[in-house]
Amino acid sequence: MHPRGLVSALVVAGALSTTAALHAEDPSLRSQAQSIFKRLPKDMATRENPITPERVELGRMLFFDPRISADGTVSCARCHPPSLYGTDGLAKPIGAEHRVNPRNAPTVLNAALQISAHWRGDRRSVEDQATKALIGLPSFGNLSYDDAMARLKVIPEYRRRFAKAFPNEADPITPDHWGQAIGAYERTLVTPSPFDAYLAGREAALTAQAEAGLREFIQIGCVSCHNGVGVGGGMYQKFGVVEEYWTATGSTSVDKGRVEVTQDPADTYVFKVPSLRNVAMTPPYFHDGSVATLPEAVRIMGRIQLGRTLTDEQIAQIVAFLESLTGKLPERFATAPVLPAGSFQDSKKP
């Protein structure tokens, strides 16, 4: 063997030996993790929006149906397709009439666990987001809620399903009920991962490298923002604590963030901390989709949030931990439902 190859082999062997040692049962690390994070619940039900079978199945249909948009091309699934784990792979999604949305589309998976919806937190919940998307010009593009509801009411099956999902209502087809149906569906989109099994006590659920990454994630301070059941999604934070974010991300424009919602100067460059569940499956990264790969996103976060220059080994370990947050797609999300017949265009034909 060439001397350089021998050295490389020894380095690899040493690294494997080290990670194997780290993978030995470490109750203290798991105990730390259990105090910082939480396992996913079976669903994300709330008292305000009960998860009934009728609401969930109606919401699933509405989620995948483009006919309610102004141009008949946009559904929730257009920006949140199952094939890309509830994101669309674009820096910024494209809505009705080919309008570009102002920010990257976050995944809908586990989204109801977060403190709000959207990067700036300008939507209270998944229900609020679904409702207001109807009249968002870069989203469904309807000029009014009445226009959107008219598109629904001409489809007989939807009239029947809304009546079952929201009984004893004089008019069950309303914007709020649209949001509640889609919200009930989205609240079922939970993706338990190997990390949840690890938190439950199964030490073999994480690879040696992922366990080392978990240790790094805790020790260097990532958990100060990325914690709880969502591994994030529970607070707002300035993006670029140590240095301006756009110098590291190469962003083509500067987004001032939450200040435009609150009008509080303290919220300049503040965004909701994203949940990191399924993050390995949802590039590109950050509010503007400016970074293409997860290792680069990790490197940038260490630099601009923590003032740390992470080594390649640290980045690889943290990425391995983040990959352990990938769960299986829920069955009712992995495949699209059969949509009912009818359309607003059909109703206008003589």
N, C-alpha and C positions, 0 to 999 in steps of 0.2 A: 504494500500500500504506500502511496506517496505520503511523505511526512505531513503535508498539509491536510490530507485526507484523514490521517491517523489522529491529528489534533482535533479535527472536526468531529470525528467519531467519539473521541474521549469527552468532548464538550457536550455532545448530544447525550451520551451515556450518563454523564454527571447530572444533566438537566432532568433526565428521566428518573434518575435515582432520587433527586430532590423532590420532584413533584409526587413521586410514589410515597415518599415519607410524609409529605403534606396531606396525602389522601388517607393516611391512617386516621382512625376515628378521632375526631377533635370535638368533644362535647362543649368546650369553651367557645369555639367559633360558632357552632350551631346555636348555642345558648345566646350568644351575642346577636346572631341573625334573628332569632325568634323574638328578641326584645326590640329589634329595629323594624322588622318587616312583619307582615301578616299573610296567612294563606288566603287564597281567593275563596269567597263564599260560593254557594251553588248557583246563586243568581243575585241580582242587585235590586230586589223589589223594594218599593217604598209604600207607605200607607196612602200617600196621595195618588199613586197610580198602581193599583193592584195588577199583578201579572195573571190575567185570566187566559185560558186557552183561546177564547174568541178574540181578545185584543192582540195576543201574540201572533196568531195566524193572519189576522188582518194587517197588522203592522209589517209582517214579513212580506206580504203581497205589495203593500204600498212602498216598502223599501226598494223593491226591485222594479217598480212600474214607472216608466218614463212619460207616460201619457198625461201626467198632471203638470208637467212643465210647459212653459210658454211655447216652446218649439217642438215638443214631443220627443226630445232626445235625452233629457236629463232625469235620472232617478238618483236616489241616495247611493245606489250601487255603482253609479258611474264614477263617483269620486272615492268610493269605498268598496271596491270589488273584492270578493272572496279570494280570487287568485293571487292577490297581492296583500293578503292579510288585512284587508280593510282600509288600504290606502291605494293610491293610483300610480305611484312610481314617478310622478311629475314633480318638478320643483313647486309649481303652483297649478292647481286643478283648473280645468276649463269647463265652464257652465253653459247655460242657455245662450244661444246666439253667439257661441264661440268666445264669450267673455272670460277673461282670465281672473281667477280669484286672487285676492291680495296676499294670501298666505298658504303655506303648505297644508295639505289635508292630513290631519292626524287619523290614526286608526279608530274605528268604532268599537273594536274589541275591548272589553273591560272599561269602556269610556265612561259609563255611568257611575263608576267609583270615584271619579275626579270631582274636585270642588266646583267646577264650572265647565262649560264647553268653549271651544275656540282658544287660540293662543293668547288672546288678550283678556279672556274671561268675560266677554261681553254677552254670553248666553248663560243663563242660570243653570241649565240642565240639558240632558239629551232631548227632553220633551220640548223645551224652549227653543233649542237649536233646530229641531225638525220643523216646528211651526214657522219660525221666522225665515227658514230657508225657502219657503213657498214664495215669498215676495222679495227675496234677495236677488238683485239683478244678475250677479255673477253665479247664482245658484239655479233655482228653478225659473226665475225671470218673470213670474207673473206680476202684472201691474197692480193687482189687488187680491185679497183673500177671496172675494166673491168670484173672481175669474177662476181661481184654483178649485173652489168648491163646485163650480158649475161643471168643470171637467170630470169631477168625481161622480156627480149626481146623475150623469147620463149613462152610467154603467150599472145595469140592474144588480149584478152580483155585489157590487160595493154598497148599494143601498141596503141590500139584505144583511150583509155582514156588519155594517155600521150599526144597524138596528139591533143585532144580536150582541154586539160588543158594548153598546151603550143603550141599554133598554130603558123604556119609560121616558124617552126624550121626544119632545115635539119635533125636533129636527136633529137627528143624531149625527149628521154630516156637517161638522164644524171644524174650523182650523185647530181649535184646542183638542178636539177628539182625534184629528189627524196626528197631532203631536203626541198624544197619549198612546195611541196605537203603535206608532213607530217606537216611542220610548219604551213601551212594554216589551216589544220585540228586542230592542237593543239591550235591555236589562237582562236578557237571557244569554247574551253573547259573552260567556265567561270561558277563559282558556287556561285551565290548570296546567302547570308546567312541571318539569323535573325539580325546579326550585321549591315548588309547593310540597312535593314529596320529601325533599330534604328538610324543610321546616317541620314536616310531620314526624321526622325522626329517622328517615331512611337515608343513612349516610352515603350509600352507594349511588344515590340518585344524581349526584354531581360527579363529574370527572375530577381527576386530580388537578388539572389545570383550572377548571371552573372553581374549585374550592379555593385554590390559591388566588384566583381573581376576586372571589368574594372577600377574602381577607384584605386584599389591596383596596378594594372598593370601600371597605369600612375604615381602614387605617388612614388612607390619604384624605378622607373627608367627603367623598361623594354622597354619603348617607345623610349629610346635613340637609340636603334638599331631596334626594331620591330615597325615600323611606316609605314605610306604611305598606298597605295592601297593594297599591299600584306601583311600588318602587318609583314614586313620583306622583305628580298630579294632585298634590295636596296643599300646594302653596304657590305664591308668586315670588319671583326673584329677578333681580337685575341680571340681564345677559351681558356679561363683560364686567365682572367685579374688579378684576385686576387690570385689564386693558380693554380698549374698545373692541367689541366683538367683530366688527366688519374688517378690521385689519387682519384677523386670523382666519375668518371664513371666506374672505374675498367677495363678500356680498356686493352686488352691483348697486344697491340702494340701501339707505339707512332707514330702518323702521323704528319709530320712537316707542312702539309698544303700548302698554296699558294706559299711559298718560292721556291718550286720545279718548279713552273711555271714562276715566275718573277726573280728568282735568287737574290732577294733583301732580305738581312738578316732581315729587319724589318717585313717581311711577314712570319716569322717563327711562326707556330701554328695559322696562320690566315686562316679563311674560310669565304665563303659567309654566311651572316646571312640568315638563312632559312626563307621563308614565313611561317607564322603560320596558314594560311587558311587551313581548314580541318585537322588540326594537331591532333585532337582527334581521327581521323580515320586512322592515318598512323604510328602506332608503327612498329618497335622499333625506338629509337630516337638517334640523333646526327650522325655525318659523318660515324661512324663505327657501328651504330646500337647497341651500348653497353648498352643502358638503355631501359628496357622493357615497362615501364608505364609512362604516362603523369605526374601524380603527382610527381614521382621521378625525372623526367626531370626538372620540375618546381623548385623543391627543390634544385637540383644541380645548375641550372642556377642562382638562387638567391645567392647561396654560392660562386661560382667561378667567376661569372661575376660582381656581385654587392656587395659582402662581407656581405650579409644579411642572417641571419638564419630565414627563414620563418616559421611561426606557421602553425599548421595543418589547422586552419581556413583560413588563408591567401591562402594556397595552394589550398584548396577546392574552394574558391571563384575564384581564378585565373583560375583554371581548368574549372569552370562553364562558365567563360567568353570565354575561348578558345573553349569550346564546341559550343558557339554561332557563331563561325566562320565556322561551318560545313554547307555546302550548298547541294542542291539536285544535283545528278549526271546529267549532260547533257544527253538528250535522245539519241543523236547520239554517246554517249560514253557508256551508260549503256548496250547496246546490240551490239554484233559484227555483221558486215555486212556479206552477202553472198560473198564468194571469187570466182573469176573467175577460170575456169578450166585450167589445164595444169601445167607442171612443167619442170624444167631443166632435171630431170631424164628421163621424157617421151621423150624429144627431142633426147636423145642419144640411144633410143631403135631402133633396125634395122627395 
